[in-house]
Amino acid sequence: MTEFWEASFSEHQTMWGFEPADSAILAKDFFLERNAKEILIPGIGYGRNANIFLDNGIEVAGIEISQTAIDLAREHGLNIPIFHGSVAEMPFEPKHYDGIFSYALIHLLNREERAKFIQDCFDQLKPNGSMLFVTISKAAPMFGKGIPLGKDYFEIREGVKMFFYDADSIREEFGSYGLTGIADVVEPHKNAEAKPPFPFTLITCQKGSSAR
C-alpha cells in the first residue's frame, strides 16, 4: 500500500485539486453543530479536506502513509500535525478527539484491517465524540469488476483492492460503535468536471457519554 500511494502522489502530485469534497463540507457542518474543537483525519493525503475545518476554527491532525503527500501538504502551507504511517499503526499518540473524519479510505482495507481501523478510531474519540466515514458504494461503476477476493471485495486493478459496503455490511461492522446514520453522497470530480460524479456512502457513529 505504501509503495502504491508513494508512486501515485509522486506521479500525479495534487491529483484531486484543492477544493474540499462535498462530504468534507457536510462533515464540517456536522462537527460545528456539535461544537467539535479538534478532529483527526486518517488518510489526510496532501490535505485538500483539511482547510474547510481549519477555516471554521476546528483544529486538525492527520495520518498519512505517503511522505510525498505530506511534503506536498507542507509545500502548500498546511502546518498541522501529520503522523507519517499507516492507519494500521494507530494510535500514534495518546490523544482523544471530538471527531474523526475518514474520507475514501476504509474500503481500501481488508476485513481485519477495517475492524482494527474502526476500533482504533472509536478508541481515540472523546466521550460524546463522533466519527464519520465516507466509503465507496455498491452503486459505483466498478462494483463487481476485476478479481474477486471475497464477498463484495475485488482487486479492481493491480494494487487497488476495494470492499463495497451496503447497509447490511455497514450495520455488521459499525453496529457496535454507536452507528447513528447511513446516507448516500454523490461526489462530483471538482478538478475534472467531465467525469461523472461518484456514489459514496456517509457513515456516522457517536460514542456514548460514559464510554472511554
Rosetta blueprint (number, residue, H / E / L):
1 M L
2 T H
3 E H
4 F H
5 W H
6 E H
7 A H
8 S H
9 F H
10 S H
11 E H
12 H H
13 Q L
14 T L
15 M L
16 W L
17 G L
18 F L
19 E L
20 P L
21 A L
22 D H
23 S H
24 A H
25 I H
26 L H
27 A H
28 K H
29 D H
30 F H
31 F H
32 L H
33 E H
34 R L
35 N L
36 A L
37 K L
38 E E
39 I E
40 L E
41 I E
42 P E
43 G L
44 I L
45 G L
46 Y L
47 G L
48 R L
49 N L
50 A L
51 N H
52 I H
53 F H
54 L H
55 D L
56 N L
57 G L
58 I L
59 E E
60 V E
61 A E
62 G E
63 I E
64 E E
65 I L
66 S L
67 Q H
68 T H
69 A H
70 I H
71 D H
72 L H
73 A H
74 R H
75 E H
76 H L
77 G L
78 L L
79 N L
80 I L
81 P L
82 I E
83 F E
84 H E
85 G L
86 S L
87 V H
88 A H
89 E H
90 M L
91 P L
92 F L
93 E L
94 P L
95 K L
96 H L
97 Y E
98 D E
99 G E
100 I E
101 F E
102 S E
103 Y E
104 A L
105 L L
106 I H
107 H H
108 L H
109 L L
110 N L
111 R H
112 E H
113 E H
114 R H
115 A H
116 K H
117 F H
118 I H
119 Q H
120 D H
121 C H
122 F H
123 D H
124 Q L
125 L E
126 K E
127 P E
128 N E
129 G E
130 S E
131 M E
132 L E
133 F E
134 V E
135 T E
136 I E
137 S E
138 K L
139 A L
140 A L
141 P L
142 M L
143 F L
144 G L
145 K L
146 G L
147 I E
148 P E
149 L E
150 G E
151 K L
152 D L
153 Y E
154 F E
155 E E
156 I E
157 R E
158 E L
159 G L
160 V E
161 K E
162 M E
163 F E
164 F L
165 Y E
166 D L
167 A H
168 D H
169 S H
170 I H
171 R H
172 E H
173 E H
174 F H
175 G L
176 S L
177 Y L
178 G L
179 L E
180 T E
181 G E
182 I E
183 A E
184 D E
185 V E
186 V E
187 E E
188 P L
189 H L
190 K L
191 N L
192 A L
193 E L
194 A L
195 K L
196 P L
197 P L
198 F E
199 P E
200 F E
201 T E
202 L E
203 I E
204 T E
205 C E
206 Q E
207 K L
208 G L
209 S L
210 S L
211 A L
212 R L
